[in-house]
Amino acid sequence: MTTQRTSWALAREAAGLFLTAFGLLGVLVALGALHWAAGLSAATAGLLAVGILLRPKPESPRWAHAVRAAACITGYSGLTGCAFALSVPLGWIGVSLAVALVGLWLTTREHEDEETA
């Protein structure tokens, strides 16, 4: 047995999504009015959050995993670029954190491969 949503429930959900989108747009525009790097940082942080929270199942199509990786890389690169625009040492912190995370990923990958063998 399947349940169908009423038209009122669908309209309420559509209105909620519409208001959420325009609310976020207002926040980005307001931050951009303060400083372009603040607005861009918020947008790329949101993109990074989407990439982190988007967790496709292992059996998902290959493109789903590629979309997640692209969102994470684009978001982090944007944040690092904005950090360089605000302060060069802050940008180098972002680069160093990325290098450290790749190093941690490489050290844990070998351990995962040994467990599956």
Secondary structure, DSSP 4 states (H G I P E B T S, - for coil): ------HHHHHHHHHHHHHHHHHHHHHHHHHHHH-HHHHHHHHHHHHHHHHHH----TTS-HHHHHHHHHHHHHHHHHHHHHHHHH-HHHHHHHHHHHHHHHHHHHHHHHHHHHHH-
